């Protein structure tokens, strides 16, 4: 079981993700609606895993990933992307993201990604 921070500007996406993750036995310890708030919450909550949406206002997920990795080089980050954001995903992987999942969320894929990184 992992303690997870969800960072996504879509309230609906956060709710869906939270429902899946709690169903898988993980604990969602925080939610943020943009990268700036997400970075601060990461520093305060120190989650086991953080999910970062790529496209968000104030600070996007790739920039937030960089700041989280500066703070904690061992941070486990899963990027969340809409279809067609392949370039951003590749940049995020190079910046240290472990995995990425696409919206709309597919339960079996999400479960496999979390099983893989929460070893």
C-alpha positions, -999 to +999 in steps of 0.1 A: +000+000+000+013+034-010+005+069+003-004+089-029-006+126-037-028+134-067-020+166-087-045+174-114-065+205-123-096+184-131-117+177-101-133+148-120-100+132-128-088+135-092-120+118-080-118+090-106-081+084-098-087+085-060-115+059-064-093+036-083-063+040-060-083+034-028-100+004-045-064-010-051-056-005-014-036+027-016-042+058+006-047+092-011-031+116+014-036+148-006-049+164-037-038+195-055-052+214-085-019+227-099+018+220-099+027+248-076+004+236-048+014+200-056+051+207-051+044+223-017+021+194-007+048+169-017+074+186+005+049+186+035+033+152+031+062+132+016+040+107-002+053+074-015+040+082-050+027+113-068+006+115-099+011+146-120-011+158-147+010+172-175-013+201-185-023+224-156-025+261-149+001+280-128+027+253-131+025+223-154+033+187-145+067+186-162+079+218-143+065+204-110+083+171-117+116+190-120+110+208-087+099+176-069+130+158-082+152+187-070+137+183-035+137+144-035+158+127-062+141+094-053+106+106-058+083+081-075+063+101-101+036+089-124+027+113-152-010+116-163-015+126-199-043+131-224-040+115-258-016+133-281+009+146-256+037+121-265+064+148-266+056+160-231+056+124-219+091+118-233+104+149-217+088+139-184+104+104-186+138+120-192+132+143-162+127+113-140+091+102-141+088+064-136+056+058-156+028+075-173-009+067-177-034+082-201-068+097-197-094+083-197-081+060-170-082+023-176-084+004-144-062-026-154-034-003-168-035+019-137-033-011-114-003-026-133+016+007-131+011+010-094+019-026-088+051-021-108+064+010-089+051+002-054+073-029-050 
